[in-house]
Amino acid sequence: MPDAIKLDPKKTAFIIIDMVNAIAKGGPGPDYTLPDNRKDIVSSFQKMIAHCRKVGTPLIYITTHRRADNADAPKTISDIGGGPGNPMLPGSAAVDVIDELAMQPEDFLLVKPRFSAYYGTNLDQILRHLGTETILVGGISTQRSVEG
């Protein structure tokens, strides 16, 4: 067994990407295929979040908002048939973090306009302000936003 990696919890941030109702509980279109083990994934997130809170690691939740006509969506959304009727409207339940991973007042919430959590957000500024040296990243759609 390899040696355990030691992280300073105060210099680590956990970025939680798109664990919102429309994506984590059933997607808005054909590009969101949920893994069969979604409940296991949510359970793992709950454990990780609880541990981060216990040791003082900041949590940064990332979500996506789009216009109803998808005019501000990445081109790939329209390429795969995502047209008007987008459920990712600001203020809708679709973009709320799932209840199982409820945010706390000390958590951060960023809205990304594209797949990447860096593009068009102040994520870099927050990480620098926190003195972050290590980033833990998780989400349900690895090939899209987590790797994006």
Secondary structure, DSSP 8 states (H G I E B T S, - for coil): --------GGGEEEEEES-BHHHHTS-SSTT----TTHHHHHHHHHHHHHHHHHHT--EEEEEE---TT-TTS-HHHHHTT--S--S--TTSGGGSB-GGG---TTSEEEEESSSSSSTTSSHHHHHHHHT--EEEEEES-IIIIIT-
